[in-house]
């Protein structure tokens, strides 16, 4: 049995009778529209409150992409810093070793810094939410590229110098004075160190290599033996080799000599043996490189002996601020 729709009656005061209520279509439409408006307002209110405290699926995706982009930025930024550090080391060797050898002027600092100046070429990046991050890495990459071009041109110039100065290169002290391929015999580097006897900070003008007494010592470049000295003090038994072009090398605390004064020597010749003579606290070789009478850091002259990774390791070992052995 079908249910009838519930009918509504109202009391007519004039006829004093209940009469069937009739609702016009206009009233129905108005009521419907009012309901829809109320429902819409309610829905908007709920949606506003929800999205104020919770992310939409699209926002979650965008935030995930943003987080990933920031992670990639930091990885890229660290890599740029690492490459910049390597390039700075190459630049240092270029100016303080290679160009010193050929008595050429180093690359000017203002040129090396590769500043762009003038127009802000990165202004277009500022409109992005992460514009500062993008601008920072873009500037670093641009500077790195410019410095690589500068360094490449500098090496081209050095290559030209090399072709014209083969004899000079053969005379350069460019190997380690003892067999030290695994870099296990490095004891003390160039710079301020603690004196082992007086326990005060003094400038150490060379590098110390530890090895048993009798270990062979090699001359590091072609030259002439300038002096062969026996002594119980200071450097002890020492050899000084004159390589020409303003370069000399000193080999100190030796136990034996295998050359004589005035003798011509070639790079790699055995000239003596490690000892413990003079002001020495243990068997080792004290090795110096002098340019025009001034001691320079020997670590930058092992370019014939070390690969880049080994060179970096040698730099770290030589910078150890511990105690010297003489």
NUVO-517816 format. One line per 10 residues: their letters; for each residue z, x, y of C-alpha. Coordinates in Angstrom, 2 decimals. Example, Ala and Ser with C-alpha at 12.3 -4.5 7.8 and 13.67 -1.06 7.14 Angstrom:
# residues 2
AS) 7.80:12.30:-4.50 ~ 7.14:13.67:-1.06
***
This chain:
# residues 326
XXXXXXXXXX) 0.00:0.00:0.00 ~ -1.11:1.54:3.28 ~ 1.49:2.04:5.98 ~ 0.84:0.37:9.26 ~ 1.17:2.38:12.43 ~ 4.48:1.60:14.11 ~ 3.91:-0.76:17.03 ~ 5.95:-0.79:20.19 ~ 7.15:-3.94:21.99 ~ 8.60:-4.41:25.46
XXXXXXXXXX) 10.57:-7.34:26.97 ~ 8.66:-9.29:29.64 ~ 11.19:-10.56:32.20 ~ 8.80:-13.13:33.54 ~ 7.94:-14.82:30.30 ~ 11.27:-13.94:28.70 ~ 9.44:-12.82:25.60 ~ 8.82:-9.55:23.69 ~ 5.23:-8.55:24.06 ~ 3.20:-5.85:22.34
XXXXXXXXXX) 2.98:-2.72:24.49 ~ -0.54:-1.60:25.25 ~ -1.09:2.10:26.28 ~ -4.20:2.77:28.27 ~ -6.62:5.60:27.47 ~ -5.92:7.19:30.82 ~ -2.23:7.41:30.02 ~ -3.01:8.82:26.61 ~ -5.27:11.51:28.04 ~ -2.69:12.45:30.68
XXXXXXXXXX) 0.02:12.73:28.04 ~ -2.23:14.85:25.81 ~ -3.13:17.21:28.62 ~ 0.52:17.53:29.61 ~ 1.39:18.44:26.02 ~ -1.38:21.04:25.84 ~ -0.34:22.61:29.15 ~ 3.28:22.81:28.01 ~ 2.23:24.35:24.68 ~ 0.00:26.90:26.46
XXXXXXXXXX) 2.76:27.89:28.90 ~ 5.19:28.23:26.01 ~ 2.74:30.38:24.03 ~ 2.07:32.66:27.00 ~ 5.78:33.06:27.57 ~ 6.40:34.00:23.95 ~ 3.43:36.42:23.96 ~ 4.61:38.09:27.18 ~ 8.11:38.59:25.82 ~ 6.79:39.91:22.50
XXXXXXXXXX) 4.36:42.45:23.98 ~ 7.01:43.61:26.42 ~ 9.18:44.84:23.59 ~ 6.64:45.39:20.80 ~ 3.29:47.24:20.70 ~ 0.13:45.42:19.81 ~ -1.96:46.82:16.91 ~ -4.42:48.26:19.40 ~ -1.63:49.91:21.40 ~ -0.21:51.40:18.22
XXXXXXXXXX) -3.61:52.91:17.39 ~ -4.01:54.27:20.92 ~ -0.53:55.78:20.90 ~ -1.24:57.41:17.55 ~ -4.47:58.88:18.89 ~ -2.67:60.10:22.02 ~ 0.05:61.80:19.95 ~ -2.57:63.48:17.77 ~ -4.49:64.63:20.85 ~ -1.33:66.16:22.34
XXXXXXXXXX) -0.64:67.99:19.07 ~ -4.20:69.34:19.06 ~ -3.80:70.39:22.69 ~ -0.70:72.44:21.96 ~ -2.40:74.08:18.95 ~ -5.45:74.90:21.08 ~ -3.27:76.13:23.93 ~ -1.38:78.51:21.63 ~ -4.66:79.82:20.21 ~ -5.99:80.42:23.72
XXXXXXXXXX) -2.77:82.30:24.57 ~ -3.13:84.43:21.43 ~ -6.76:85.30:22.21 ~ -5.80:86.04:25.79 ~ -3.09:88.44:24.58 ~ -5.56:90.25:22.31 ~ -8.06:90.50:25.15 ~ -5.38:91.86:27.50 ~ -4.61:94.59:24.96 ~ -8.30:95.48:24.73
XXXXXXXXXX) -8.44:95.57:28.52 ~ -5.42:97.88:28.62 ~ -6.98:100.26:26.10 ~ -10.24:100.13:28.03 ~ -8.61:101.12:31.33 ~ -5.88:103.46:30.09 ~ -7.56:105.17:27.17 ~ -11.35:104.97:27.06 ~ -12.00:105.16:30.78 ~ -9.34:107.83:31.19
XXXXXXXXXX) -11.18:109.90:28.58 ~ -14.40:109.72:30.54 ~ -12.61:109.95:33.90 ~ -14.18:106.65:34.93 ~ -12.64:104.09:37.27 ~ -10.96:101.17:35.47 ~ -12.07:97.58:36.00 ~ -10.52:96.34:39.26 ~ -7.59:93.98:38.77 ~ -9.00:91.29:41.08
XXXXXXXXXX) -12.25:91.34:39.06 ~ -10.35:91.14:35.76 ~ -8.27:88.15:36.87 ~ -11.58:86.28:37.19 ~ -10.35:83.75:39.73 ~ -12.83:80.98:40.50 ~ -11.36:79.94:43.88 ~ -13.01:77.52:46.29 ~ -14.05:74.11:44.95 ~ -11.72:72.39:42.52
XXXXXXXXXX) -14.13:72.15:39.60 ~ -11.49:70.45:37.44 ~ -10.87:67.49:39.78 ~ -12.74:65.08:37.51 ~ -10.09:65.60:34.80 ~ -7.30:64.33:37.05 ~ -8.36:60.70:36.58 ~ -7.22:60.74:32.94 ~ -3.67:59.96:31.87 ~ -3.36:63.45:30.39
XXXXXXXXXX) -5.43:65.06:33.11 ~ -2.96:67.87:33.79 ~ -2.99:68.97:30.15 ~ -6.79:68.89:30.03 ~ -7.03:70.73:33.34 ~ -4.62:73.44:32.18 ~ -6.47:74.24:28.95 ~ -9.88:74.04:30.68 ~ -8.75:76.64:33.24 ~ -7.43:78.95:30.51
XXXXXXXXXX) -10.63:78.71:28.48 ~ -12.83:79.36:31.55 ~ -10.77:82.42:32.49 ~ -10.92:83.70:28.93 ~ -14.71:83.34:28.84 ~ -15.11:85.21:32.13 ~ -12.82:88.04:30.97 ~ -14.75:88.36:27.71 ~ -17.97:88.83:29.71 ~ -16.28:91.42:31.94
XXXXXXXXXX) -14.87:93.30:28.95 ~ -18.21:93.20:27.16 ~ -19.95:94.77:30.17 ~ -17.21:97.41:30.37 ~ -17.74:98.36:26.72 ~ -21.49:98.58:27.37 ~ -20.74:101.12:30.11 ~ -18.46:103.07:27.80 ~ -21.16:103.07:25.10 ~ -23.52:104.71:27.62
XXXXXXXXXX) -20.87:107.34:28.38 ~ -20.39:108.02:24.66 ~ -24.06:108.80:24.12 ~ -23.87:111.49:26.79 ~ -20.53:113.01:25.81 ~ -20.46:113.57:22.03 ~ -18.79:116.96:22.37 ~ -16.08:115.51:24.58 ~ -15.40:112.75:22.03 ~ -15.08:115.30:19.22
XXXXXXXXXX) -12.39:117.04:21.29 ~ -10.37:113.89:21.95 ~ -7.05:113.68:20.03 ~ -7.99:110.52:18.13 ~ -6.23:110.56:14.74 ~ -2.61:110.59:13.56 ~ -1.25:114.14:13.07 ~ 0.07:113.41:9.56 ~ -1.10:111.23:6.67 ~ 0.32:107.85:7.65
XXXXXXXXXX) -2.17:105.20:6.54 ~ 0.55:102.66:5.71 ~ 2.44:103.39:8.96 ~ 5.71:104.04:7.11 ~ 6.46:107.38:8.80 ~ 6.72:106.18:12.40 ~ 10.27:106.94:13.64 ~ 10.31:106.88:17.43 ~ 7.77:106.14:20.13 ~ 6.89:107.14:23.68
XXXXXXXXXX) 9.28:106.09:26.45 ~ 13.00:105.95:27.17 ~ 15.07:106.58:24.03 ~ 18.64:107.60:23.19 ~ 19.01:111.35:22.80 ~ 20.41:112.03:19.28 ~ 22.55:114.96:20.50 ~ 23.77:113.93:23.95 ~ 23.72:110.15:23.32 ~ 22.21:109.42:26.74
XXXXXXXXXX) 18.96:107.68:27.61 ~ 16.16:110.18:28.19 ~ 12.40:109.95:28.44 ~ 10.77:110.78:25.11 ~ 7.34:112.26:25.87 ~ 5.83:111.91:22.42 ~ 6.07:110.22:19.04 ~ 8.24:111.21:16.08 ~ 6.94:110.98:12.51 ~ 9.38:111.41:9.61
XXXXXXXXXX) 8.24:113.19:6.43 ~ 9.59:115.75:3.97 ~ 9.66:119.41:4.96 ~ 6.32:120.98:4.05 ~ 4.20:117.87:4.74 ~ 0.81:118.92:6.16 ~ 0.17:118.52:9.90 ~ -3.40:117.95:11.10 ~ -4.91:118.83:14.47 ~ -6.09:115.58:16.06
XXXXXXXXXX) -9.21:116.86:17.87 ~ -11.49:119.87:18.19 ~ -10.06:122.65:20.31 ~ -8.51:126.10:20.60 ~ -4.96:127.03:19.59 ~ -3.34:127.88:22.92 ~ 0.07:128.96:21.66 ~ 2.07:129.43:18.45 ~ 5.78:129.68:19.27 ~ 8.83:130.42:17.12
XXXXXXXXXX) 12.11:129.10:18.50 ~ 15.57:127.91:17.45 ~ 15.88:125.69:20.55 ~ 14.22:122.64:22.04 ~ 10.90:121.97:20.28 ~ 11.65:124.65:17.69 ~ 8.56:126.11:16.05 ~ 5.60:124.56:17.87 ~ 1.82:124.71:18.24 ~ -0.07:123.73:21.38
XXXXXXXXXX) -3.81:123.05:21.09 ~ -6.12:122.97:24.12 ~ -8.92:120.45:23.57 ~ -10.62:120.90:26.93 ~ -11.44:118.11:29.37 ~ -7.81:118.19:30.53 ~ -6.34:117.37:27.07 ~ -3.71:119.27:25.10 ~ -1.58:118.31:22.09 ~ 1.83:119.62:21.00
XXXXXXXXXX) 3.13:119.74:17.39 ~ 6.86:120.57:17.29 ~ 9.75:121.26:14.86 ~ 7.38:122.87:12.32 ~ 8.48:124.87:9.29 ~ 5.22:126.85:8.85 ~ 2.16:127.83:10.88 ~ -1.32:127.93:9.35 ~ -3.23:128.96:12.48 ~ -2.98:131.74:15.02
XXXXXXXXXX) -3.27:131.83:18.79 ~ -6.88:131.71:20.01 ~ -8.20:130.21:16.77 ~ -10.87:127.48:16.97 ~ -9.95:124.31:15.08 ~ -11.73:121.09:14.11 ~ -10.26:117.62:14.01 ~ -8.47:117.14:10.67 ~ -7.79:120.86:10.03 ~ -4.31:121.62:8.66
XXXXXXXXXX) -2.47:123.69:11.29 ~ 1.11:123.68:9.99 ~ 3.87:121.98:8.01 ~ 6.64:119.59:9.03 ~ 10.08:121.12:9.42 ~ 13.48:120.61:11.02 ~ 13.60:123.41:13.59 ~ 14.93:123.45:17.15 ~ 16.82:120.44:18.53 ~ 16.03:118.21:15.57
XXXXXXXXXX) 18.33:115.89:13.62 ~ 16.13:115.57:10.54 ~ 12.76:116.64:9.12 ~ 10.04:115.23:11.35 ~ 7.05:116.03:13.56 ~ 7.29:115.57:17.31 ~ 3.74:114.96:18.56 ~ 2.59:114.84:22.21 ~ -0.69:114.19:24.01 ~ -0.99:115.67:27.50
XXXXXXXXXX) -3.66:114.84:30.07 ~ -3.91:117.23:33.02 ~ -0.36:118.39:32.26 ~ 1.17:114.91:32.07 ~ 2.42:113.35:28.84 ~ 0.64:110.12:27.91 ~ 1.41:107.65:25.13 ~ -0.15:109.01:21.90 ~ -0.31:105.54:20.34 ~ -3.44:104.73:22.33
XXXXXXXXXX) -5.33:107.69:20.84 ~ -5.43:106.66:17.17 ~ -8.67:104.69:17.50 ~ -10.39:106.79:14.79 ~ -7.54:106.13:12.38 ~ -6.43:102.52:12.75 ~ -7.96:99.08:12.43 ~ -7.02:96.43:14.98 ~ -4.23:94.92:12.83 ~ -2.77:98.37:12.11
XXXXXXXXXX) -3.06:99.29:15.77 ~ -1.02:96.23:16.74 ~ 1.59:97.16:14.15 ~ 1.74:100.72:15.49 ~ 2.25:99.36:19.02 ~ 5.22:97.30:17.82 ~ 6.74:100.24:15.93 ~ 6.33:102.62:18.87 ~ 8.05:100.14:21.20 ~ 11.25:100.22:19.14
XXXXXX) 13.88:101.21:21.73 ~ 16.08:103.04:19.19 ~ 17.13:106.66:18.98 ~ 14.70:109.58:18.95 ~ 15.02:112.44:16.43 ~ 14.92:115.26:19.00
***
